[in-house]
Structure formats: structure tokens, C-alpha cells
Amino acid sequence: INTVVFENSNTASKAVANEIADLIREKQKENKPCILGLATGSTPKGLYAELVRLHKEENLSFKNVITFNLDEYYPMEPDSIHSYVRFMKELLLDQVDILPENYHIPDGTLTKSQISKYCNDYEAKIEALGGLDLQILGIGGNGHIGFNESGSLQNSKTRLVALDHITRVAASKDFGSLSNTPRTAITLGVKKIMEAKRVVLMAWGEGKSNIVSQSVEGEVTNKVPASFLQEHNNVVFVLDTEAASKLT
Ligand code: F6R
């Protein structure tokens, strides 16, 4: 896996924003849509702030951009302060000129019986557009990508998953307590992530250094779903010095 190390997450986020801006502009010239896979969590906040700045100050338009978010808690109301819909709208989508019909975030309000068809349709929409041009990822302390937890298969599809205990403990900071933290989520499967033409995984801080080193230098194993990325032909891990500190 190709790794690029920056002094801090600010400079790293700006570099990733520039790569995305270049891709959006290149697609604009070709009159084509730019299909982006997006993540939530603390890691991409600086990236979204920089994309908003590029829109407001440097004329970057999102009119040709179509986005698919990786995941959403289930169940989850879109207007809840905990929803990824709200997160994405506040940090990016409502601040740029993306068309409302062009962004997609898994729906946390479905009934259980609607989920599997919904997930198939979510993947079909991505396929109909020719796949994801670029997928942004963070990484969980346990190596999850999206909410594909340890044990997820490399060919796993978009689906309802049970969240690992350690994922729920991390999320409980936002939800106030563990008992308030959802037990399940809808996630894009590993297969669609692996099919993206380009994957950019970002990780910041000492706390991610062990799992980054396992993912990049350890064996490819479904215990660490991010290690599957070793088999992707166009992936980069964008790291700050701390997150890279355990790489040999
Ligand atoms: C979020 C997602 C997760 C996070 C991961 C890291 O959409 O898919 O895989 O990227 O849990 O979270 P943070 O960035 O909060 O450390």
C-alpha cells in the first residue's frame, strides 16, 4: 500500500481536497459526473472544511458531483443530531452547490424487511453510474472500513451489520452512553469499496498507528478489513506523523 505522510492532519486534508478538486474539474471538462464515496467520523472533517472553502473561495462547483456515503446507523432519523445525514449536510452538502438528488446516504428509517432491497438498489445505482471514481475512507481502531467490522468478507455486499463493541464504545462519546448507542448500521460492503477506481484512506493520531501498521504491513485477513486494501491497485493511505509512527 502506498503511504503518504504529512506533518499534520491539516496539510494532509488539504492535499486530499486538492486531489478531489482536480478530479471534479477534470470530469467537468469531459462533461461527466464525478462519483465520490464519502465517509463520516472525525477524520474527514478537515477535508470537508477545505472542500467548502474551495467552493466558496475558489469557485469549485459540485454541480457534476454525485456522492454515496458509506454508512448510517440503524435505526436513525435523518434529523437526529447523531445521524450521518445531518453530519454530511452540515459539514459539506448544504454548504456547496451539489444537487439534492445527487447525494445518497443509507436510510436509517427503513423497516427491517425493506433493508435488503434498499441495499441492492444502493449498489445498483453506483453500478449504473460506472462505479465510484474515488472512495474516501477512515479506519476504525479495529481495522473496520465503513462499518465492515472484523470478520467481514472481501466480497461482502451492502447490508445491515452488528457494530462491534469497540466501535460502539468509540461512538458512545457522541451518544452520551453505551446504552444509547445503536447496535446496528447499514454499510456499503467491502466489494463496492474494492471496486472503486481510487481509494484514499486517511488516519490521524497515535491511536491509529497500530491498526495502520497492521493494515499496511500485516497479513491480508478479514480480522482487519482494511488489510484487504493491499489487494487494491490504486490506493493511498494519507497519514499524519503520529498515525505513521509504527510503520517500518
Ligand atoms: C464513517 C466510517 C468509519 C470511520 C471510522 C473512523 O463513515 O465509515 O469507518 O471512518 O470509524 O472514525 P473516526 O474518523 O471518527 O476515527
py3Dmol code that shows the C-alpha trace and the ligand (Angstrom):
import py3Dmol

protein = """\
ATOM      1  CA  ILE A   1       0.000   0.000   0.000  1.00  0.00           C
ATOM      2  CA  ASN A   2       1.236   3.410  -0.994  1.00  0.00           C
ATOM      3  CA  THR A   3       1.510   5.693   2.069  1.00  0.00           C
ATOM      4  CA  VAL A   4       1.977   9.470   2.169  1.00  0.00           C
ATOM      5  CA  VAL A   5       2.881  11.101   5.460  1.00  0.00           C
ATOM      6  CA  PHE A   6       2.147  14.755   6.282  1.00  0.00           C
ATOM      7  CA  GLU A   7       3.283  16.818   9.226  1.00  0.00           C
ATOM      8  CA  ASN A   8      -0.279  17.184  10.462  1.00  0.00           C
ATOM      9  CA  SER A   9      -3.858  16.396   9.539  1.00  0.00           C
ATOM     10  CA  ASN A  10      -4.461  19.935   8.245  1.00  0.00           C
ATOM     11  CA  THR A  11      -1.892  19.774   5.474  1.00  0.00           C
ATOM     12  CA  ALA A  12      -2.923  16.190   4.749  1.00  0.00           C
ATOM     13  CA  SER A  13      -6.616  17.114   4.466  1.00  0.00           C
ATOM     14  CA  LYS A  14      -5.754  19.964   2.096  1.00  0.00           C
ATOM     15  CA  ALA A  15      -3.796  17.603  -0.147  1.00  0.00           C
ATOM     16  CA  VAL A  16      -6.745  15.189  -0.323  1.00  0.00           C
ATOM     17  CA  ALA A  17      -9.139  18.089  -1.006  1.00  0.00           C
ATOM     18  CA  ASN A  18      -6.905  19.187  -3.878  1.00  0.00           C
ATOM     19  CA  GLU A  19      -6.909  15.696  -5.362  1.00  0.00           C
ATOM     20  CA  ILE A  20     -10.718  15.662  -5.215  1.00  0.00           C
ATOM     21  CA  ALA A  21     -10.977  19.174  -6.680  1.00  0.00           C
ATOM     22  CA  ASP A  22      -8.709  18.169  -9.573  1.00  0.00           C
ATOM     23  CA  LEU A  23     -10.864  15.112 -10.237  1.00  0.00           C
ATOM     24  CA  ILE A  24     -14.103  17.131 -10.138  1.00  0.00           C
ATOM     25  CA  ARG A  25     -12.665  19.702 -12.578  1.00  0.00           C
ATOM     26  CA  GLU A  26     -11.266  17.031 -14.894  1.00  0.00           C
ATOM     27  CA  LYS A  27     -14.715  15.376 -15.061  1.00  0.00           C
ATOM     28  CA  GLN A  28     -16.324  18.783 -15.664  1.00  0.00           C
ATOM     29  CA  LYS A  29     -14.091  19.291 -18.703  1.00  0.00           C
ATOM     30  CA  GLU A  30     -15.182  15.902 -20.032  1.00  0.00           C
ATOM     31  CA  ASN A  31     -18.822  16.743 -19.263  1.00  0.00           C
ATOM     32  CA  LYS A  32     -19.047  13.739 -16.980  1.00  0.00           C
ATOM     33  CA  PRO A  33     -20.308  13.258 -13.444  1.00  0.00           C
ATOM     34  CA  CYS A  34     -17.772  12.719 -10.691  1.00  0.00           C
ATOM     35  CA  ILE A  35     -18.830   9.818  -8.457  1.00  0.00           C
ATOM     36  CA  LEU A  36     -17.478  10.102  -4.917  1.00  0.00           C
ATOM     37  CA  GLY A  37     -17.752   7.691  -1.994  1.00  0.00           C
ATOM     38  CA  LEU A  38     -17.753   9.623   1.290  1.00  0.00           C
ATOM     39  CA  ALA A  39     -17.101   8.843   4.953  1.00  0.00           C
ATOM     40  CA  THR A  40     -18.162  10.459   8.216  1.00  0.00           C
ATOM     41  CA  GLY A  41     -16.489  10.466  11.644  1.00  0.00           C
ATOM     42  CA  SER A  42     -13.863  12.850  12.942  1.00  0.00           C
ATOM     43  CA  THR A  43     -11.202  12.032  10.338  1.00  0.00           C
ATOM     44  CA  PRO A  44     -12.699  13.720   7.210  1.00  0.00           C
ATOM     45  CA  LYS A  45     -13.866  16.920   8.962  1.00  0.00           C
ATOM     46  CA  GLY A  46     -10.824  18.908   7.793  1.00  0.00           C
ATOM     47  CA  LEU A  47     -11.249  17.563   4.273  1.00  0.00           C
ATOM     48  CA  TYR A  48     -14.870  18.728   4.114  1.00  0.00           C
ATOM     49  CA  ALA A  49     -13.954  22.140   5.563  1.00  0.00           C
ATOM     50  CA  GLU A  50     -11.356  22.551   2.828  1.00  0.00           C
ATOM     51  CA  LEU A  51     -13.764  21.437   0.074  1.00  0.00           C
ATOM     52  CA  VAL A  52     -16.282  24.015   1.343  1.00  0.00           C
ATOM     53  CA  ARG A  53     -13.536  26.660   1.266  1.00  0.00           C
ATOM     54  CA  LEU A  54     -12.598  25.686  -2.298  1.00  0.00           C
ATOM     55  CA  HIS A  55     -16.259  26.050  -3.253  1.00  0.00           C
ATOM     56  CA  LYS A  56     -16.713  29.433  -1.559  1.00  0.00           C
ATOM     57  CA  GLU A  57     -13.352  30.996  -2.343  1.00  0.00           C
ATOM     58  CA  GLU A  58     -12.042  29.223  -5.415  1.00  0.00           C
ATOM     59  CA  ASN A  59     -15.142  28.562  -7.497  1.00  0.00           C
ATOM     60  CA  LEU A  60     -15.117  24.798  -7.154  1.00  0.00           C
ATOM     61  CA  SER A  61     -18.566  23.663  -8.284  1.00  0.00           C
ATOM     62  CA  PHE A  62     -20.210  20.400  -7.187  1.00  0.00           C
ATOM     63  CA  LYS A  63     -22.899  20.525  -9.888  1.00  0.00           C
ATOM     64  CA  ASN A  64     -21.438  17.446 -11.591  1.00  0.00           C
ATOM     65  CA  VAL A  65     -20.748  15.590  -8.321  1.00  0.00           C
ATOM     66  CA  ILE A  66     -22.727  12.535  -7.207  1.00  0.00           C
ATOM     67  CA  THR A  67     -21.963  11.146  -3.759  1.00  0.00           C
ATOM     68  CA  PHE A  68     -22.633   7.913  -1.890  1.00  0.00           C
ATOM     69  CA  ASN A  69     -21.941   7.759   1.819  1.00  0.00           C
ATOM     70  CA  LEU A  70     -20.508   4.605   3.296  1.00  0.00           C
ATOM     71  CA  ASP A  71     -22.855   4.125   6.173  1.00  0.00           C
ATOM     72  CA  GLU A  72     -25.571   5.209   8.580  1.00  0.00           C
ATOM     73  CA  TYR A  73     -26.596   3.970  11.993  1.00  0.00           C
ATOM     74  CA  TYR A  74     -29.750   1.863  12.106  1.00  0.00           C
ATOM     75  CA  PRO A  75     -32.247   2.803  13.230  1.00  0.00           C
ATOM     76  CA  MET A  76     -31.638   6.525  12.777  1.00  0.00           C
ATOM     77  CA  GLU A  77     -33.847   9.509  11.948  1.00  0.00           C
ATOM     78  CA  PRO A  78     -32.226  11.843   9.404  1.00  0.00           C
ATOM     79  CA  ASP A  79     -32.803  14.955  11.542  1.00  0.00           C
ATOM     80  CA  SER A  80     -31.292  13.403  14.704  1.00  0.00           C
ATOM     81  CA  ILE A  81     -28.126  15.177  15.866  1.00  0.00           C
ATOM     82  CA  HIS A  82     -26.439  11.765  15.649  1.00  0.00           C
ATOM     83  CA  SER A  83     -27.361  10.991  12.068  1.00  0.00           C
ATOM     84  CA  TYR A  84     -24.783  10.871   9.312  1.00  0.00           C
ATOM     85  CA  VAL A  85     -27.329  12.660   7.112  1.00  0.00           C
ATOM     86  CA  ARG A  86     -27.166  15.635   9.455  1.00  0.00           C
ATOM     87  CA  PHE A  87     -23.355  15.390   9.700  1.00  0.00           C
ATOM     88  CA  MET A  88     -22.939  15.419   5.923  1.00  0.00           C
ATOM     89  CA  LYS A  89     -25.430  18.229   5.360  1.00  0.00           C
ATOM     90  CA  GLU A  90     -23.878  20.478   7.979  1.00  0.00           C
ATOM     91  CA  LEU A  91     -20.241  19.856   7.101  1.00  0.00           C
ATOM     92  CA  LEU A  92     -20.459  19.615   3.318  1.00  0.00           C
ATOM     93  CA  LEU A  93     -23.667  19.068   1.385  1.00  0.00           C
ATOM     94  CA  ASP A  94     -25.622  22.158   2.475  1.00  0.00           C
ATOM     95  CA  GLN A  95     -22.548  24.337   2.034  1.00  0.00           C
ATOM     96  CA  VAL A  96     -21.816  23.575  -1.614  1.00  0.00           C
ATOM     97  CA  ASP A  97     -23.864  23.581  -4.823  1.00  0.00           C
ATOM     98  CA  ILE A  98     -24.411  19.805  -5.060  1.00  0.00           C
ATOM     99  CA  LEU A  99     -27.914  18.995  -6.318  1.00  0.00           C
ATOM    100  CA  PRO A 100     -30.064  17.388  -3.581  1.00  0.00           C
ATOM    101  CA  GLU A 101     -30.926  14.464  -5.865  1.00  0.00           C
ATOM    102  CA  ASN A 102     -27.215  13.768  -6.291  1.00  0.00           C
ATOM    103  CA  TYR A 103     -26.273  12.744  -2.788  1.00  0.00           C
ATOM    104  CA  HIS A 104     -27.042   9.395  -1.206  1.00  0.00           C
ATOM    105  CA  ILE A 105     -26.751   8.365   2.422  1.00  0.00           C
ATOM    106  CA  PRO A 106     -28.072   4.991   3.614  1.00  0.00           C
ATOM    107  CA  ASP A 107     -31.578   5.378   5.048  1.00  0.00           C
ATOM    108  CA  GLY A 108     -31.794   4.645   8.769  1.00  0.00           C
ATOM    109  CA  THR A 109     -35.607   4.830   8.803  1.00  0.00           C
ATOM    110  CA  LEU A 110     -36.414   1.697   6.793  1.00  0.00           C
ATOM    111  CA  THR A 111     -38.296  -1.223   8.242  1.00  0.00           C
ATOM    112  CA  LYS A 112     -36.185  -4.374   8.641  1.00  0.00           C
ATOM    113  CA  SER A 113     -37.951  -6.026   5.719  1.00  0.00           C
ATOM    114  CA  GLN A 114     -37.103  -3.143   3.372  1.00  0.00           C
ATOM    115  CA  ILE A 115     -33.361  -3.165   4.049  1.00  0.00           C
ATOM    116  CA  SER A 116     -32.098  -5.879   1.735  1.00  0.00           C
ATOM    117  CA  LYS A 117     -33.832  -4.495  -1.370  1.00  0.00           C
ATOM    118  CA  TYR A 118     -32.728  -0.983  -0.417  1.00  0.00           C
ATOM    119  CA  CYS A 119     -29.102  -2.156  -0.163  1.00  0.00           C
ATOM    120  CA  ASN A 120     -29.256  -3.903  -3.534  1.00  0.00           C
ATOM    121  CA  ASP A 121     -30.680  -0.738  -5.103  1.00  0.00           C
ATOM    122  CA  TYR A 122     -27.948   1.378  -3.474  1.00  0.00           C
ATOM    123  CA  GLU A 123     -25.301  -0.772  -5.154  1.00  0.00           C
ATOM    124  CA  ALA A 124     -27.212  -0.823  -8.446  1.00  0.00           C
ATOM    125  CA  LYS A 125     -27.230   2.990  -8.515  1.00  0.00           C
ATOM    126  CA  ILE A 126     -23.448   3.044  -8.072  1.00  0.00           C
ATOM    127  CA  GLU A 127     -23.032   0.424 -10.805  1.00  0.00           C
ATOM    128  CA  ALA A 128     -25.330   2.283 -13.212  1.00  0.00           C
ATOM    129  CA  LEU A 129     -23.032   5.307 -12.888  1.00  0.00           C
ATOM    130  CA  GLY A 130     -19.988   3.201 -13.737  1.00  0.00           C
ATOM    131  CA  GLY A 131     -18.759   2.751 -10.144  1.00  0.00           C
ATOM    132  CA  LEU A 132     -17.086   5.078  -7.664  1.00  0.00           C
ATOM    133  CA  ASP A 133     -14.343   7.266  -9.117  1.00  0.00           C
ATOM    134  CA  LEU A 134     -12.862   7.893  -5.672  1.00  0.00           C
ATOM    135  CA  GLN A 135     -13.683   6.442  -2.259  1.00  0.00           C
ATOM    136  CA  ILE A 136     -12.724   8.328   0.911  1.00  0.00           C
ATOM    137  CA  LEU A 137     -12.187   6.131   3.971  1.00  0.00           C
ATOM    138  CA  GLY A 138     -11.337   6.499   7.632  1.00  0.00           C
ATOM    139  CA  ILE A 139     -10.295   3.474   9.647  1.00  0.00           C
ATOM    140  CA  GLY A 140     -11.664   2.119  12.908  1.00  0.00           C
ATOM    141  CA  GLY A 141      -9.297   1.177  15.725  1.00  0.00           C
ATOM    142  CA  ASN A 142     -10.221  -2.447  14.933  1.00  0.00           C
ATOM    143  CA  GLY A 143      -9.493  -2.043  11.212  1.00  0.00           C
ATOM    144  CA  HIS A 144     -13.060  -1.542  10.053  1.00  0.00           C
ATOM    145  CA  ILE A 145     -13.721   0.356   6.828  1.00  0.00           C
ATOM    146  CA  GLY A 146     -17.199   1.748   6.522  1.00  0.00           C
ATOM    147  CA  PHE A 147     -18.899  -0.365   9.166  1.00  0.00           C
ATOM    148  CA  ASN A 148     -17.381  -3.549   7.785  1.00  0.00           C
ATOM    149  CA  GLU A 149     -16.195  -4.906  11.113  1.00  0.00           C
ATOM    150  CA  SER A 150     -13.710  -7.714  11.772  1.00  0.00           C
ATOM    151  CA  GLY A 151     -14.957 -10.868  10.078  1.00  0.00           C
ATOM    152  CA  SER A 152     -16.451  -9.051   7.066  1.00  0.00           C
ATOM    153  CA  LEU A 153     -15.727 -10.842   3.821  1.00  0.00           C
ATOM    154  CA  GLN A 154     -13.820  -9.277   0.946  1.00  0.00           C
ATOM    155  CA  ASN A 155     -16.829  -9.804  -1.322  1.00  0.00           C
ATOM    156  CA  SER A 156     -19.392  -8.591   1.243  1.00  0.00           C
ATOM    157  CA  LYS A 157     -22.312  -6.591  -0.062  1.00  0.00           C
ATOM    158  CA  THR A 158     -24.104  -3.543   1.263  1.00  0.00           C
ATOM    159  CA  ARG A 159     -26.059  -4.738   4.260  1.00  0.00           C
ATOM    160  CA  LEU A 160     -27.256  -4.353   7.839  1.00  0.00           C
ATOM    161  CA  VAL A 161     -24.429  -5.162  10.268  1.00  0.00           C
ATOM    162  CA  ALA A 162     -23.988  -5.506  14.022  1.00  0.00           C
ATOM    163  CA  LEU A 163     -21.487  -2.979  15.366  1.00  0.00           C
ATOM    164  CA  ASP A 164     -18.507  -4.309  17.316  1.00  0.00           C
ATOM    165  CA  HIS A 165     -18.329  -3.492  20.986  1.00  0.00           C
ATOM    166  CA  ILE A 166     -15.226  -1.318  20.452  1.00  0.00           C
ATOM    167  CA  THR A 167     -16.959   0.609  17.672  1.00  0.00           C
ATOM    168  CA  ARG A 168     -19.901   1.263  19.987  1.00  0.00           C
ATOM    169  CA  VAL A 169     -17.591   2.348  22.801  1.00  0.00           C
ATOM    170  CA  ALA A 170     -15.927   4.851  20.409  1.00  0.00           C
ATOM    171  CA  ALA A 171     -19.367   6.099  19.258  1.00  0.00           C
ATOM    172  CA  SER A 172     -20.749   6.304  22.796  1.00  0.00           C
ATOM    173  CA  LYS A 173     -18.803   9.569  23.284  1.00  0.00           C
ATOM    174  CA  ASP A 174     -21.261  11.159  20.838  1.00  0.00           C
ATOM    175  CA  PHE A 175     -24.343   9.307  22.064  1.00  0.00           C
ATOM    176  CA  GLY A 176     -23.713  10.073  25.748  1.00  0.00           C
ATOM    177  CA  SER A 177     -23.796   6.455  26.893  1.00  0.00           C
ATOM    178  CA  LEU A 178     -23.285   2.962  25.585  1.00  0.00           C
ATOM    179  CA  SER A 179     -26.932   2.058  26.071  1.00  0.00           C
ATOM    180  CA  ASN A 180     -27.926   4.996  23.826  1.00  0.00           C
ATOM    181  CA  THR A 181     -25.521   3.894  21.106  1.00  0.00           C
ATOM    182  CA  PRO A 182     -27.037   1.994  18.166  1.00  0.00           C
ATOM    183  CA  ARG A 183     -26.206  -1.691  17.888  1.00  0.00           C
ATOM    184  CA  THR A 184     -26.562  -1.894  14.141  1.00  0.00           C
ATOM    185  CA  ALA A 185     -25.820   0.094  10.991  1.00  0.00           C
ATOM    186  CA  ILE A 186     -26.198  -0.101   7.230  1.00  0.00           C
ATOM    187  CA  THR A 187     -22.847  -0.158   5.450  1.00  0.00           C
ATOM    188  CA  LEU A 188     -21.563  -0.277   1.921  1.00  0.00           C
ATOM    189  CA  GLY A 189     -19.960  -3.710   1.537  1.00  0.00           C
ATOM    190  CA  VAL A 190     -16.235  -4.327   1.090  1.00  0.00           C
ATOM    191  CA  LYS A 191     -16.806  -5.372  -2.535  1.00  0.00           C
ATOM    192  CA  LYS A 192     -18.019  -1.948  -3.699  1.00  0.00           C
ATOM    193  CA  ILE A 193     -15.198  -0.248  -1.788  1.00  0.00           C
ATOM    194  CA  MET A 194     -12.674  -2.528  -3.525  1.00  0.00           C
ATOM    195  CA  GLU A 195     -14.272  -1.769  -6.906  1.00  0.00           C
ATOM    196  CA  ALA A 196     -13.709   1.990  -6.512  1.00  0.00           C
ATOM    197  CA  LYS A 197     -11.220   3.228  -9.121  1.00  0.00           C
ATOM    198  CA  ARG A 198      -9.225   5.032  -6.433  1.00  0.00           C
ATOM    199  CA  VAL A 199      -9.257   4.668  -2.646  1.00  0.00           C
ATOM    200  CA  VAL A 200      -7.910   7.309  -0.244  1.00  0.00           C
ATOM    201  CA  LEU A 201      -7.807   6.186   3.394  1.00  0.00           C
ATOM    202  CA  MET A 202      -6.989   8.875   5.932  1.00  0.00           C
ATOM    203  CA  ALA A 203      -5.815   8.325   9.517  1.00  0.00           C
ATOM    204  CA  TRP A 204      -4.631  10.776  12.162  1.00  0.00           C
ATOM    205  CA  GLY A 205      -3.024  10.383  15.549  1.00  0.00           C
ATOM    206  CA  GLU A 206      -1.095   7.891  17.640  1.00  0.00           C
ATOM    207  CA  GLY A 207      -4.291   5.973  18.407  1.00  0.00           C
ATOM    208  CA  LYS A 208      -4.484   4.779  14.784  1.00  0.00           C
ATOM    209  CA  SER A 209      -0.791   3.852  14.439  1.00  0.00           C
ATOM    210  CA  ASN A 210      -1.115   0.160  15.373  1.00  0.00           C
ATOM    211  CA  ILE A 211      -4.032  -0.566  13.087  1.00  0.00           C
ATOM    212  CA  VAL A 212      -2.417   1.390  10.226  1.00  0.00           C
ATOM    213  CA  SER A 213       0.727  -0.706  10.514  1.00  0.00           C
ATOM    214  CA  GLN A 214      -1.292  -3.956  10.687  1.00  0.00           C
ATOM    215  CA  SER A 215      -3.343  -2.933   7.644  1.00  0.00           C
ATOM    216  CA  VAL A 216      -0.356  -1.895   5.545  1.00  0.00           C
ATOM    217  CA  GLU A 217       2.280  -4.377   6.655  1.00  0.00           C
ATOM    218  CA  GLY A 218       0.381  -7.258   8.248  1.00  0.00           C
ATOM    219  CA  GLU A 219      -1.258 -10.218   6.561  1.00  0.00           C
ATOM    220  CA  VAL A 220      -4.374  -9.757   4.481  1.00  0.00           C
ATOM    221  CA  THR A 221      -7.096 -11.024   6.773  1.00  0.00           C
ATOM    222  CA  ASN A 222     -10.768 -10.476   7.369  1.00  0.00           C
ATOM    223  CA  LYS A 223      -9.862  -9.847  11.010  1.00  0.00           C
ATOM    224  CA  VAL A 224      -8.601  -6.474   9.740  1.00  0.00           C
ATOM    225  CA  PRO A 225     -10.857  -5.465   6.830  1.00  0.00           C
ATOM    226  CA  ALA A 226      -8.597  -2.505   5.911  1.00  0.00           C
ATOM    227  CA  SER A 227      -5.872  -5.066   5.074  1.00  0.00           C
ATOM    228  CA  PHE A 228      -7.977  -6.076   2.032  1.00  0.00           C
ATOM    229  CA  LEU A 229      -6.822  -2.776   0.532  1.00  0.00           C
ATOM    230  CA  GLN A 230      -3.392  -4.366  -0.004  1.00  0.00           C
ATOM    231  CA  GLU A 231      -5.112  -6.027  -2.966  1.00  0.00           C
ATOM    232  CA  HIS A 232      -6.394  -2.771  -4.460  1.00  0.00           C
ATOM    233  CA  ASN A 233      -4.332  -1.428  -7.357  1.00  0.00           C
ATOM    234  CA  ASN A 234      -4.868   2.294  -6.735  1.00  0.00           C
ATOM    235  CA  VAL A 235      -4.953   3.029  -3.033  1.00  0.00           C
ATOM    236  CA  VAL A 236      -3.144   5.513  -0.825  1.00  0.00           C
ATOM    237  CA  PHE A 237      -3.061   5.834   2.956  1.00  0.00           C
ATOM    238  CA  VAL A 238      -2.764   9.531   3.816  1.00  0.00           C
ATOM    239  CA  LEU A 239      -1.328   9.802   7.322  1.00  0.00           C
ATOM    240  CA  ASP A 240      -0.035  12.299   9.816  1.00  0.00           C
ATOM    241  CA  THR A 241       3.298  11.623  11.508  1.00  0.00           C
ATOM    242  CA  GLU A 242       1.693  10.014  14.554  1.00  0.00           C
ATOM    243  CA  ALA A 243      -0.526   7.619  12.599  1.00  0.00           C
ATOM    244  CA  ALA A 244       2.514   6.600  10.514  1.00  0.00           C
ATOM    245  CA  SER A 245       4.803   6.163  13.517  1.00  0.00           C
ATOM    246  CA  LYS A 246       4.577   2.345  13.682  1.00  0.00           C
ATOM    247  CA  LEU A 247       5.295   1.710  10.009  1.00  0.00           C
ATOM    248  CA  THR A 248       8.683   0.090   9.459  1.00  0.00           C
TER     249      THR A 248
END
"""
ligand_1 = """\
16
F6R
C -17.595 6.523 8.922
C -16.945 5.215 8.766
C -15.995 4.677 9.786
C -14.978 5.710 10.286
C -14.059 5.090 11.324
C -13.093 6.111 11.888
O -18.433 6.784 7.817
O -17.216 4.574 7.802
O -15.315 3.588 9.222
O -14.240 6.174 9.197
O -14.829 4.562 12.367
O -13.795 7.059 12.627
P -13.092 8.400 13.123
O -12.759 9.178 11.885
O -14.135 9.114 13.931
O -11.874 7.997 13.869
"""
view = py3Dmol.view(width=600, height=400)
view.addModel(protein, "pdb")
view.setStyle({"model": 0}, {"cartoon": {"style": "trace"}})
view.addModel(ligand_1, "xyz")
view.setStyle({"model": 1}, {"stick": {}})
view.zoomTo()
view.show()
